[in-house]
Amino acid sequence: MTRPEITKPSPRYQTPLLEARAFQCRFIVSEDMREAVCCGAPTSGTSSWCEWHRQLVYVRPHGQERKAA
Ligand SMILES: [Zn+2]
């Protein structure tokens, strides 16, 4: 692993999407969209995602990114 400083966030951060706040990662980790649960880990300022999920999102080919609310 080349980036030891970025680790997968603990499941303890996970938060129902409807309860997620401004500086919580919005990456959906649940498989059931009726009860969407997001990562909830602290984000760094302007991002909608934590470091971990931001790197995952940026790997996507194109077009699927979501704008920050
Ligand atoms: Zn996250």
N, CA, C, O and the ligand as a Tripos MOL2 file, in Angstrom:
@<TRIPOS>MOLECULE
protein
  277   275    70     0     0
PROTEIN
NO_CHARGES

@<TRIPOS>ATOM
      1 N           0.8360   -1.1940    0.0000 N.3       1 MET1
      2 CA          0.0000    0.0000    0.0000 C.3       1 MET1
      3 C           0.8750    1.2500    0.0000 C.2       1 MET1
      4 O           1.7600    1.3990    0.8430 O.2       1 MET1
      5 N           0.6260    2.1230   -0.9280 N.am      2 THR2
      6 CA          1.4990    3.2820   -1.0940 C.3       2 THR2
      7 C           1.0450    4.4930   -0.2920 C.2       2 THR2
      8 O           1.7980    5.4550   -0.1380 O.2       2 THR2
      9 N          -0.1760    4.4520    0.2180 N.am      3 ARG3
     10 CA         -0.6680    5.6060    0.9750 C.3       3 ARG3
     11 C          -1.1410    5.1710    2.3510 C.2       3 ARG3
     12 O          -2.3440    5.1120    2.6080 O.2       3 ARG3
     13 N          -0.2290    4.8740    3.2100 N.am      4 PRO4
     14 CA         -0.6180    4.3870    4.5410 C.3       4 PRO4
     15 C          -1.3740    5.4240    5.3570 C.2       4 PRO4
     16 O          -2.0420    5.0870    6.3340 O.2       4 PRO4
     17 N          -1.2680    6.6830    4.9570 N.am      5 GLU5
     18 CA         -1.9440    7.7250    5.7350 C.3       5 GLU5
     19 C          -3.4490    7.7510    5.4850 C.2       5 GLU5
     20 O          -4.1980    8.3450    6.2600 O.2       5 GLU5
     21 N          -3.8950    7.1060    4.3990 N.am      6 ILE6
     22 CA         -5.3270    7.0480    4.1070 C.3       6 ILE6
     23 C          -5.8200    5.6480    4.4320 C.2       6 ILE6
     24 O          -5.4500    4.6680    3.7860 O.2       6 ILE6
     25 N          -6.6500    5.5860    5.4330 N.am      7 THR7
     26 CA         -7.1700    4.2920    5.8440 C.3       7 THR7
     27 C          -8.6880    4.2900    5.7290 C.2       7 THR7
     28 O          -9.3450    5.3260    5.8280 O.2       7 THR7
     29 N          -9.2090    3.1230    5.5230 N.am      8 LYS8
     30 CA        -10.6600    3.0010    5.4220 C.3       8 LYS8
     31 C         -11.2990    3.4040    6.7440 C.2       8 LYS8
     32 O         -10.8990    2.9230    7.8050 O.2       8 LYS8
     33 N         -12.2900    4.2870    6.6800 N.am      9 PRO9
     34 CA        -12.8920    4.7810    7.9150 C.3       9 PRO9
     35 C         -13.6000    3.6880    8.6950 C.2       9 PRO9
     36 O         -14.1010    2.7150    8.1320 O.2       9 PRO9
     37 N         -13.6260    3.8720    9.9770 N.am     10 SER10
     38 CA        -14.2850    2.9040   10.8400 C.3      10 SER10
     39 C         -15.7880    2.8880   10.6070 C.2      10 SER10
     40 O         -16.3940    3.9360   10.3870 O.2      10 SER10
     41 N         -16.3840    1.7230   10.6520 N.am     11 PRO11
     42 CA        -17.8530    1.6280   10.5210 C.3      11 PRO11
     43 C         -18.5870    2.4020   11.6000 C.2      11 PRO11
     44 O         -19.7780    2.6820   11.4670 O.2      11 PRO11
     45 N         -17.8850    2.7460   12.6600 N.am     12 ARG12
     46 CA        -18.5800    3.4730   13.7380 C.3      12 ARG12
     47 C         -19.0370    4.8570   13.3090 C.2      12 ARG12
     48 O         -19.8900    5.4630   13.9580 O.2      12 ARG12
     49 N         -18.4640    5.3630   12.2070 N.am     13 TYR13
     50 CA        -18.8850    6.6710   11.7070 C.3      13 TYR13
     51 C         -20.1860    6.6050   10.9330 C.2      13 TYR13
     52 O         -20.8260    7.6320   10.7070 O.2      13 TYR13
     53 N         -20.5740    5.4430   10.5350 N.am     14 GLN14
     54 CA        -21.7040    5.3300    9.6130 C.3      14 GLN14
     55 C         -22.9600    5.9640   10.1700 C.2      14 GLN14
     56 O         -23.3080    5.7950   11.3380 O.2      14 GLN14
     57 N         -23.6380    6.7080    9.2900 N.am     15 THR15
     58 CA        -24.7610    7.5490    9.6870 C.3      15 THR15
     59 C         -25.8590    7.4270    8.6410 C.2      15 THR15
     60 O         -25.5590    7.3930    7.4470 O.2      15 THR15
     61 N         -27.1130    7.3600    9.0480 N.am     16 PRO16
     62 CA        -28.1870    7.4250    8.0480 C.3      16 PRO16
     63 C         -28.0290    8.6760    7.1930 C.2      16 PRO16
     64 O         -27.7660    9.7610    7.7120 O.2      16 PRO16
     65 N         -28.1920    8.5200    5.8850 N.am     17 LEU17
     66 CA        -27.9310    9.6270    4.9730 C.3      17 LEU17
     67 C         -28.7300   10.8760    5.3470 C.2      17 LEU17
     68 O         -28.2270   11.9940    5.2380 O.2      17 LEU17
     69 N         -29.9480   10.6880    5.7780 N.am     18 LEU18
     70 CA        -30.7890   11.8310    6.1170 C.3      18 LEU18
     71 C         -30.3000   12.5860    7.3430 C.2      18 LEU18
     72 O         -30.7100   13.7200    7.5890 O.2      18 LEU18
     73 N         -29.4250   11.9530    8.1070 N.am     19 GLU19
     74 CA        -28.9060   12.5970    9.3120 C.3      19 GLU19
     75 C         -27.4840   13.0990    9.1360 C.2      19 GLU19
     76 O         -26.9060   13.6850   10.0510 O.2      19 GLU19
     77 N         -26.9280   12.8690    7.9660 N.am     20 ALA20
     78 CA        -25.5420   13.2740    7.7390 C.3      20 ALA20
     79 C         -25.4290   14.7900    7.7400 C.2      20 ALA20
     80 O         -26.2980   15.4930    7.2250 O.2      20 ALA20
     81 N         -24.3590   15.2750    8.3190 N.am     21 ARG21
     82 CA        -24.1450   16.7180    8.4070 C.3      21 ARG21
     83 C         -23.1420   17.1710    7.3600 C.2      21 ARG21
     84 O         -22.6410   16.3870    6.5540 O.2      21 ARG21
     85 N         -22.8730   18.4600    7.4040 N.am     22 ALA22
     86 CA        -22.0830   19.0910    6.3430 C.3      22 ALA22
     87 C         -20.6990   18.4770    6.1800 C.2      22 ALA22
     88 O         -20.2000   18.3450    5.0630 O.2      22 ALA22
     89 N         -20.0980   18.1120    7.2660 N.am     23 PHE23
     90 CA        -18.7200   17.6360    7.1720 C.3      23 PHE23
     91 C         -18.6130   16.1390    7.4240 C.2      23 PHE23
     92 O         -17.6330   15.6440    7.9820 O.2      23 PHE23
     93 N         -19.6470   15.4410    6.9950 N.am     24 GLN24
     94 CA        -19.5860   13.9910    7.0540 C.3      24 GLN24
     95 C         -19.6050   13.4240    5.6480 C.2      24 GLN24
     96 O         -20.3020   13.9280    4.7680 O.2      24 GLN24
     97 N         -18.8470   12.3910    5.4540 N.am     25 CYS25
     98 CA        -18.7430   11.7560    4.1430 C.3      25 CYS25
     99 C         -20.1030   11.2380    3.6770 C.2      25 CYS25
    100 O         -20.8220   10.5760    4.4240 O.2      25 CYS25
    101 N         -20.4370   11.5540    2.4290 N.am     26 ARG26
    102 CA        -21.7540   11.1870    1.8850 C.3      26 ARG26
    103 C         -21.7220    9.8970    1.0670 C.2      26 ARG26
    104 O         -22.7140    9.5400    0.4310 O.2      26 ARG26
    105 N         -20.6440    9.2320    1.0810 N.am     27 PHE27
    106 CA        -20.5370    8.0100    0.2940 C.3      27 PHE27
    107 C         -21.4770    6.9530    0.8620 C.2      27 PHE27
    108 O         -21.4150    6.6300    2.0490 O.2      27 PHE27
    109 N         -22.3550    6.4100   -0.0010 N.am     28 ILE28
    110 CA        -23.3370    5.4360    0.4640 C.3      28 ILE28
    111 C         -22.6770    4.0800    0.6550 C.2      28 ILE28
    112 O         -22.0920    3.5210   -0.2720 O.2      28 ILE28
    113 N         -22.7780    3.5720    1.8480 N.am     29 VAL29
    114 CA        -22.1560    2.2920    2.1510 C.3      29 VAL29
    115 C         -23.1810    1.1740    2.2920 C.2      29 VAL29
    116 O         -22.8200   -0.0020    2.3170 O.2      29 VAL29
    117 N         -24.4560    1.5360    2.3850 N.am     30 SER30
    118 CA        -25.4740    0.5070    2.5110 C.3      30 SER30
    119 C         -25.8790    0.0000    1.1290 C.2      30 SER30
    120 O         -25.7360    0.7150    0.1370 O.2      30 SER30
    121 N         -26.3670   -1.1890    1.0660 N.am     31 GLU31
    122 CA        -26.8460   -1.7380   -0.1990 C.3      31 GLU31
    123 C         -28.3360   -1.5020   -0.3760 C.2      31 GLU31
    124 O         -28.8530   -1.5540   -1.4910 O.2      31 GLU31
    125 N         -29.0140   -1.2460    0.7150 N.am     32 ASP32
    126 CA        -30.4480   -1.0210    0.6600 C.3      32 ASP32
    127 C         -30.7200    0.4790    0.5660 C.2      32 ASP32
    128 O         -30.5550    1.2120    1.5410 O.2      32 ASP32
    129 N         -31.1370    0.9250   -0.6120 N.am     33 MET33
    130 CA        -31.3110    2.3640   -0.8210 C.3      33 MET33
    131 C         -32.5300    2.9170   -0.0900 C.2      33 MET33
    132 O         -32.6600    4.1330    0.0460 O.2      33 MET33
    133 N         -33.4050    2.0710    0.3740 N.am     34 ARG34
    134 CA        -34.5430    2.5600    1.1560 C.3      34 ARG34
    135 C         -34.0880    3.0800    2.5090 C.2      34 ARG34
    136 O         -34.7220    3.9430    3.1160 O.2      34 ARG34
    137 N         -32.9660    2.5260    2.9630 N.am     35 GLU35
    138 CA        -32.4120    2.9840    4.2290 C.3      35 GLU35
    139 C         -30.9580    3.3330    4.0000 C.2      35 GLU35
    140 O         -30.0540    2.6970    4.5420 O.2      35 GLU35
    141 N         -30.7500    4.3470    3.1950 N.am     36 ALA36
    142 CA        -29.4010    4.7080    2.8070 C.3      36 ALA36
    143 C         -28.5660    5.1010    4.0230 C.2      36 ALA36
    144 O         -28.9640    5.9330    4.8380 O.2      36 ALA36
    145 N         -27.4200    4.4870    4.1120 N.am     37 VAL37
    146 CA        -26.4780    4.8080    5.1730 C.3      37 VAL37
    147 C         -25.1950    5.2700    4.5130 C.2      37 VAL37
    148 O         -24.6680    4.6100    3.6180 O.2      37 VAL37
    149 N         -24.7050    6.4000    4.9590 N.am     38 CYS38
    150 CA        -23.4700    6.9090    4.3800 C.3      38 CYS38
    151 C         -22.3050    6.6720    5.3310 C.2      38 CYS38
    152 O         -22.4730    6.3330    6.5030 O.2      38 CYS38
    153 N         -21.1370    6.8650    4.7760 N.am     39 CYS39
    154 CA        -19.8980    6.5930    5.4960 C.3      39 CYS39
    155 C         -19.8110    7.3860    6.7920 C.2      39 CYS39
    156 O         -19.5130    6.8270    7.8480 O.2      39 CYS39
    157 N         -20.0690    8.6850    6.7140 N.am     40 GLY40
    158 CA        -20.1470    9.5070    7.9130 C.3      40 GLY40
    159 C         -18.8140    9.9340    8.5130 C.2      40 GLY40
    160 O         -18.7900   10.6570    9.5090 O.2      40 GLY40
    161 N         -17.7240    9.5040    7.9310 N.am     41 ALA41
    162 CA        -16.4120    9.8970    8.4600 C.3      41 ALA41
    163 C         -16.1830   11.3900    8.2170 C.2      41 ALA41
    164 O         -16.7450   11.9570    7.2800 O.2      41 ALA41
    165 N         -15.3810   12.0150    9.0370 N.am     42 PRO42
    166 CA        -15.1180   13.4500    8.8640 C.3      42 PRO42
    167 C         -14.4760   13.7430    7.5100 C.2      42 PRO42
    168 O         -13.5760   13.0270    7.0700 O.2      42 PRO42
    169 N         -14.9440   14.7920    6.8630 N.am     43 THR43
    170 CA        -14.3430   15.2240    5.6080 C.3      43 THR43
    171 C         -13.3820   16.3700    5.8730 C.2      43 THR43
    172 O         -13.4050   16.9950    6.9330 O.2      43 THR43
    173 N         -12.5380   16.6280    4.8860 N.am     44 SER44
    174 CA        -11.5790   17.7140    5.0410 C.3      44 SER44
    175 C         -12.0880   18.9550    4.3270 C.2      44 SER44
    176 O         -11.7120   19.2210    3.1850 O.2      44 SER44
    177 N         -12.9410   19.7100    4.9970 N.am     45 GLY45
    178 CA        -13.3510   21.0080    4.4880 C.3      45 GLY45
    179 C         -14.3560   20.9450    3.3630 C.2      45 GLY45
    180 O         -15.5430   20.7230    3.6040 O.2      45 GLY45
    181 N         -13.8980   21.1370    2.1280 N.am     46 THR46
    182 CA        -14.8140   21.3510    1.0160 C.3      46 THR46
    183 C         -15.3330   20.0650    0.3950 C.2      46 THR46
    184 O         -16.2960   20.1010   -0.3710 O.2      46 THR46
    185 N         -14.7290   18.9490    0.7020 N.am     47 SER47
    186 CA        -15.1230   17.7150    0.0480 C.3      47 SER47
    187 C         -16.4110   17.1530    0.6190 C.2      47 SER47
    188 O         -16.7350   17.3690    1.7870 O.2      47 SER47
    189 N         -17.1450   16.4270   -0.2220 N.am     48 SER48
    190 CA        -18.3170   15.7120    0.2580 C.3      48 SER48
    191 C         -17.9520   14.3190    0.7400 C.2      48 SER48
    192 O         -18.8050   13.5740    1.2220 O.2      48 SER48
    193 N         -16.6830   13.9750    0.6060 N.am     49 TRP49
    194 CA        -16.2580   12.6350    0.9830 C.3      49 TRP49
    195 C         -15.0260   12.6940    1.8720 C.2      49 TRP49
    196 O         -14.2580   13.6560    1.8470 O.2      49 TRP49
    197 N         -14.8670   11.6530    2.6460 N.am     50 CYS50
    198 CA        -13.6410   11.5150    3.4060 C.3      50 CYS50
    199 C         -12.4850   11.1830    2.4460 C.2      50 CYS50
    200 O         -12.7050   10.9000    1.2680 O.2      50 CYS50
    201 N         -11.2970   11.2230    2.9540 N.am     51 GLU51
    202 CA        -10.1170   10.9530    2.1290 C.3      51 GLU51
    203 C         -10.2360    9.6100    1.4160 C.2      51 GLU51
    204 O          -9.9200    9.4870    0.2330 O.2      51 GLU51
    205 N         -10.6850    8.6370    2.1400 N.am     52 TRP52
    206 CA        -10.7610    7.2880    1.6040 C.3      52 TRP52
    207 C         -11.7130    7.2120    0.4090 C.2      52 TRP52
    208 O         -11.3530    6.7070   -0.6540 O.2      52 TRP52
    209 N         -12.9290    7.7190    0.5990 N.am     53 HIS53
    210 CA        -13.9150    7.6270   -0.4700 C.3      53 HIS53
    211 C         -13.6330    8.6160   -1.5880 C.2      53 HIS53
    212 O         -14.0270    8.3800   -2.7300 O.2      53 HIS53
    213 N         -12.9700    9.6990   -1.2890 N.am     54 ARG54
    214 CA        -12.6150   10.6400   -2.3430 C.3      54 ARG54
    215 C         -11.6810    9.9830   -3.3540 C.2      54 ARG54
    216 O         -11.8250   10.1700   -4.5620 O.2      54 ARG54
    217 N         -10.7470    9.2350   -2.8580 N.am     55 GLN55
    218 CA         -9.8560    8.5730   -3.8040 C.3      55 GLN55
    219 C         -10.5970    7.5040   -4.6020 C.2      55 GLN55
    220 O         -10.2770    7.2650   -5.7660 O.2      55 GLN55
    221 N         -11.5690    6.8730   -3.9910 N.am     56 LEU56
    222 CA        -12.3590    5.8970   -4.7390 C.3      56 LEU56
    223 C         -13.1910    6.5770   -5.8120 C.2      56 LEU56
    224 O         -13.2780    6.0930   -6.9400 O.2      56 LEU56
    225 N         -13.7980    7.6910   -5.4620 N.am     57 VAL57
    226 CA        -14.6520    8.4210   -6.3930 C.3      57 VAL57
    227 C         -13.8490    8.9220   -7.5840 C.2      57 VAL57
    228 O         -14.3100    8.8530   -8.7240 O.2      57 VAL57
    229 N         -12.6670    9.4190   -7.3260 N.am     58 TYR58
    230 CA        -11.8610    9.9890   -8.3990 C.3      58 TYR58
    231 C         -11.3350    8.9530   -9.3750 C.2      58 TYR58
    232 O         -10.8720    9.3000  -10.4620 O.2      58 TYR58
    233 N         -11.4020    7.7090   -9.0050 N.am     59 VAL59
    234 CA        -10.9550    6.6360   -9.9000 C.3      59 VAL59
    235 C         -12.0050    6.3300  -10.9590 C.2      59 VAL59
    236 O         -11.6910    5.7590  -12.0040 O.2      59 VAL59
    237 N         -13.2360    6.7040  -10.6940 N.am     60 ARG60
    238 CA        -14.3020    6.4260  -11.6580 C.3      60 ARG60
    239 C         -13.9970    7.0560  -13.0140 C.2      60 ARG60
    240 O         -13.4150    8.1390  -13.0790 O.2      60 ARG60
    241 N         -14.3850    6.3880  -14.0860 N.am     61 PRO61
    242 CA        -14.0400    6.8350  -15.4350 C.3      61 PRO61
    243 C         -14.5750    8.2270  -15.7610 C.2      61 PRO61
    244 O         -13.7890    9.1120  -16.1000 O.2      61 PRO61
    245 N         -15.8580    8.4440  -15.6720 N.am     62 HIS62
    246 CA        -16.4020    9.7700  -15.9510 C.3      62 HIS62
    247 C         -17.8930    9.8150  -15.6470 C.2      62 HIS62
    248 O         -18.5730    8.7890  -15.6190 O.2      62 HIS62
    249 N         -18.3760   11.0110  -15.4220 N.am     63 GLY63
    250 CA        -19.8140   11.2510  -15.4580 C.3      63 GLY63
    251 C         -20.6190   10.8320  -14.2470 C.2      63 GLY63
    252 O         -21.7690   11.2470  -14.1070 O.2      63 GLY63
    253 N         -20.0680   10.0460  -13.3910 N.am     64 GLN64
    254 CA        -20.8700    9.5400  -12.2840 C.3      64 GLN64
    255 C         -20.7200   10.3650  -11.0230 C.2      64 GLN64
    256 O         -21.3940   10.0960  -10.0280 O.2      64 GLN64
    257 N         -19.8750   11.3390  -11.0400 N.am     65 GLU65
    258 CA        -19.6500   12.0930   -9.8190 C.3      65 GLU65
    259 C         -20.8640   12.9250   -9.4490 C.2      65 GLU65
    260 O         -21.6060   13.4000  -10.3090 O.2      65 GLU65
    261 N         -21.0410   13.0820   -8.1850 N.am     66 ARG66
    262 CA        -22.1610   13.8630   -7.7000 C.3      66 ARG66
    263 C         -21.6660   15.2140   -7.2070 C.2      66 ARG66
    264 O         -20.6160   15.3130   -6.5720 O.2      66 ARG66
    265 N         -22.4160   16.2190   -7.4990 N.am     67 LYS67
    266 CA        -22.0620   17.5450   -7.0050 C.3      67 LYS67
    267 C         -22.3110   17.6300   -5.5030 C.2      67 LYS67
    268 O         -23.2460   17.0300   -4.9730 O.2      67 LYS67
    269 N         -21.4790   18.3660   -4.8560 N.am     68 ALA68
    270 CA        -21.7000   18.6040   -3.4400 C.3      68 ALA68
    271 C         -22.9620   19.4220   -3.2600 C.2      68 ALA68
    272 O         -23.2190   20.3600   -4.0140 O.2      68 ALA68
    273 N         -23.7390   19.0660   -2.2690 N.am     69 ALA69
    274 CA        -24.9950   19.7880   -2.0400 C.3      69 ALA69
    275 C         -24.7210   21.2060   -1.5560 C.2      69 ALA69
    276 O         -25.6580   21.9670   -1.3100 O.2      69 ALA69
    277 ZN        -16.1830    8.0010    3.4540 Zn       70 ZN70
@<TRIPOS>BOND
     1     1     2 1
     2     2     3 1
     3     3     4 2
     4     3     5 am
     5     5     6 1
     6     6     7 1
     7     7     8 2
     8     7     9 am
     9     9    10 1
    10    10    11 1
    11    11    12 2
    12    11    13 am
    13    13    14 1
    14    14    15 1
    15    15    16 2
    16    15    17 am
    17    17    18 1
    18    18    19 1
    19    19    20 2
    20    19    21 am
    21    21    22 1
    22    22    23 1
    23    23    24 2
    24    23    25 am
    25    25    26 1
    26    26    27 1
    27    27    28 2
    28    27    29 am
    29    29    30 1
    30    30    31 1
    31    31    32 2
    32    31    33 am
    33    33    34 1
    34    34    35 1
    35    35    36 2
    36    35    37 am
    37    37    38 1
    38    38    39 1
    39    39    40 2
    40    39    41 am
    41    41    42 1
    42    42    43 1
    43    43    44 2
    44    43    45 am
    45    45    46 1
    46    46    47 1
    47    47    48 2
    48    47    49 am
    49    49    50 1
    50    50    51 1
    51    51    52 2
    52    51    53 am
    53    53    54 1
    54    54    55 1
    55    55    56 2
    56    55    57 am
    57    57    58 1
    58    58    59 1
    59    59    60 2
    60    59    61 am
    61    61    62 1
    62    62    63 1
    63    63    64 2
    64    63    65 am
    65    65    66 1
    66    66    67 1
    67    67    68 2
    68    67    69 am
    69    69    70 1
    70    70    71 1
    71    71    72 2
    72    71    73 am
    73    73    74 1
    74    74    75 1
    75    75    76 2
    76    75    77 am
    77    77    78 1
    78    78    79 1
    79    79    80 2
    80    79    81 am
    81    81    82 1
    82    82    83 1
    83    83    84 2
    84    83    85 am
    85    85    86 1
    86    86    87 1
    87    87    88 2
    88    87    89 am
    89    89    90 1
    90    90    91 1
    91    91    92 2
    92    91    93 am
    93    93    94 1
    94    94    95 1
    95    95    96 2
    96    95    97 am
    97    97    98 1
    98    98    99 1
    99    99   100 2
   100    99   101 am
   101   101   102 1
   102   102   103 1
   103   103   104 2
   104   103   105 am
   105   105   106 1
   106   106   107 1
   107   107   108 2
   108   107   109 am
   109   109   110 1
   110   110   111 1
   111   111   112 2
   112   111   113 am
   113   113   114 1
   114   114   115 1
   115   115   116 2
   116   115   117 am
   117   117   118 1
   118   118   119 1
   119   119   120 2
   120   119   121 am
   121   121   122 1
   122   122   123 1
   123   123   124 2
   124   123   125 am
   125   125   126 1
   126   126   127 1
   127   127   128 2
   128   127   129 am
   129   129   130 1
   130   130   131 1
   131   131   132 2
   132   131   133 am
   133   133   134 1
   134   134   135 1
   135   135   136 2
   136   135   137 am
   137   137   138 1
   138   138   139 1
   139   139   140 2
   140   139   141 am
   141   141   142 1
   142   142   143 1
   143   143   144 2
   144   143   145 am
   145   145   146 1
   146   146   147 1
   147   147   148 2
   148   147   149 am
   149   149   150 1
   150   150   151 1
   151   151   152 2
   152   151   153 am
   153   153   154 1
   154   154   155 1
   155   155   156 2
   156   155   157 am
   157   157   158 1
   158   158   159 1
   159   159   160 2
   160   159   161 am
   161   161   162 1
   162   162   163 1
   163   163   164 2
   164   163   165 am
   165   165   166 1
   166   166   167 1
   167   167   168 2
   168   167   169 am
   169   169   170 1
   170   170   171 1
   171   171   172 2
   172   171   173 am
   173   173   174 1
   174   174   175 1
   175   175   176 2
   176   175   177 am
   177   177   178 1
   178   178   179 1
   179   179   180 2
   180   179   181 am
   181   181   182 1
   182   182   183 1
   183   183   184 2
   184   183   185 am
   185   185   186 1
   186   186   187 1
   187   187   188 2
   188   187   189 am
   189   189   190 1
   190   190   191 1
   191   191   192 2
   192   191   193 am
   193   193   194 1
   194   194   195 1
   195   195   196 2
   196   195   197 am
   197   197   198 1
   198   198   199 1
   199   199   200 2
   200   199   201 am
   201   201   202 1
   202   202   203 1
   203   203   204 2
   204   203   205 am
   205   205   206 1
   206   206   207 1
   207   207   208 2
   208   207   209 am
   209   209   210 1
   210   210   211 1
   211   211   212 2
   212   211   213 am
   213   213   214 1
   214   214   215 1
   215   215   216 2
   216   215   217 am
   217   217   218 1
   218   218   219 1
   219   219   220 2
   220   219   221 am
   221   221   222 1
   222   222   223 1
   223   223   224 2
   224   223   225 am
   225   225   226 1
   226   226   227 1
   227   227   228 2
   228   227   229 am
   229   229   230 1
   230   230   231 1
   231   231   232 2
   232   231   233 am
   233   233   234 1
   234   234   235 1
   235   235   236 2
   236   235   237 am
   237   237   238 1
   238   238   239 1
   239   239   240 2
   240   239   241 am
   241   241   242 1
   242   242   243 1
   243   243   244 2
   244   243   245 am
   245   245   246 1
   246   246   247 1
   247   247   248 2
   248   247   249 am
   249   249   250 1
   250   250   251 1
   251   251   252 2
   252   251   253 am
   253   253   254 1
   254   254   255 1
   255   255   256 2
   256   255   257 am
   257   257   258 1
   258   258   259 1
   259   259   260 2
   260   259   261 am
   261   261   262 1
   262   262   263 1
   263   263   264 2
   264   263   265 am
   265   265   266 1
   266   266   267 1
   267   267   268 2
   268   267   269 am
   269   269   270 1
   270   270   271 1
   271   271   272 2
   272   271   273 am
   273   273   274 1
   274   274   275 1
   275   275   276 2
@<TRIPOS>SUBSTRUCTURE
     1 MET1         2 RESIDUE 1 A MET
     2 THR2         6 RESIDUE 1 A THR
     3 ARG3        10 RESIDUE 1 A ARG
     4 PRO4        14 RESIDUE 1 A PRO
     5 GLU5        18 RESIDUE 1 A GLU
     6 ILE6        22 RESIDUE 1 A ILE
     7 THR7        26 RESIDUE 1 A THR
     8 LYS8        30 RESIDUE 1 A LYS
     9 PRO9        34 RESIDUE 1 A PRO
    10 SER10       38 RESIDUE 1 A SER
    11 PRO11       42 RESIDUE 1 A PRO
    12 ARG12       46 RESIDUE 1 A ARG
    13 TYR13       50 RESIDUE 1 A TYR
    14 GLN14       54 RESIDUE 1 A GLN
    15 THR15       58 RESIDUE 1 A THR
    16 PRO16       62 RESIDUE 1 A PRO
    17 LEU17       66 RESIDUE 1 A LEU
    18 LEU18       70 RESIDUE 1 A LEU
    19 GLU19       74 RESIDUE 1 A GLU
    20 ALA20       78 RESIDUE 1 A ALA
    21 ARG21       82 RESIDUE 1 A ARG
    22 ALA22       86 RESIDUE 1 A ALA
    23 PHE23       90 RESIDUE 1 A PHE
    24 GLN24       94 RESIDUE 1 A GLN
    25 CYS25       98 RESIDUE 1 A CYS
    26 ARG26      102 RESIDUE 1 A ARG
    27 PHE27      106 RESIDUE 1 A PHE
    28 ILE28      110 RESIDUE 1 A ILE
    29 VAL29      114 RESIDUE 1 A VAL
    30 SER30      118 RESIDUE 1 A SER
    31 GLU31      122 RESIDUE 1 A GLU
    32 ASP32      126 RESIDUE 1 A ASP
    33 MET33      130 RESIDUE 1 A MET
    34 ARG34      134 RESIDUE 1 A ARG
    35 GLU35      138 RESIDUE 1 A GLU
    36 ALA36      142 RESIDUE 1 A ALA
    37 VAL37      146 RESIDUE 1 A VAL
    38 CYS38      150 RESIDUE 1 A CYS
    39 CYS39      154 RESIDUE 1 A CYS
    40 GLY40      158 RESIDUE 1 A GLY
    41 ALA41      162 RESIDUE 1 A ALA
    42 PRO42      166 RESIDUE 1 A PRO
    43 THR43      170 RESIDUE 1 A THR
    44 SER44      174 RESIDUE 1 A SER
    45 GLY45      178 RESIDUE 1 A GLY
    46 THR46      182 RESIDUE 1 A THR
    47 SER47      186 RESIDUE 1 A SER
    48 SER48      190 RESIDUE 1 A SER
    49 TRP49      194 RESIDUE 1 A TRP
    50 CYS50      198 RESIDUE 1 A CYS
    51 GLU51      202 RESIDUE 1 A GLU
    52 TRP52      206 RESIDUE 1 A TRP
    53 HIS53      210 RESIDUE 1 A HIS
    54 ARG54      214 RESIDUE 1 A ARG
    55 GLN55      218 RESIDUE 1 A GLN
    56 LEU56      222 RESIDUE 1 A LEU
    57 VAL57      226 RESIDUE 1 A VAL
    58 TYR58      230 RESIDUE 1 A TYR
    59 VAL59      234 RESIDUE 1 A VAL
    60 ARG60      238 RESIDUE 1 A ARG
    61 PRO61      242 RESIDUE 1 A PRO
    62 HIS62      246 RESIDUE 1 A HIS
    63 GLY63      250 RESIDUE 1 A GLY
    64 GLN64      254 RESIDUE 1 A GLN
    65 GLU65      258 RESIDUE 1 A GLU
    66 ARG66      262 RESIDUE 1 A ARG
    67 LYS67      266 RESIDUE 1 A LYS
    68 ALA68      270 RESIDUE 1 A ALA
    69 ALA69      274 RESIDUE 1 A ALA
    70 ZN70       277 GROUP 0 **** ****
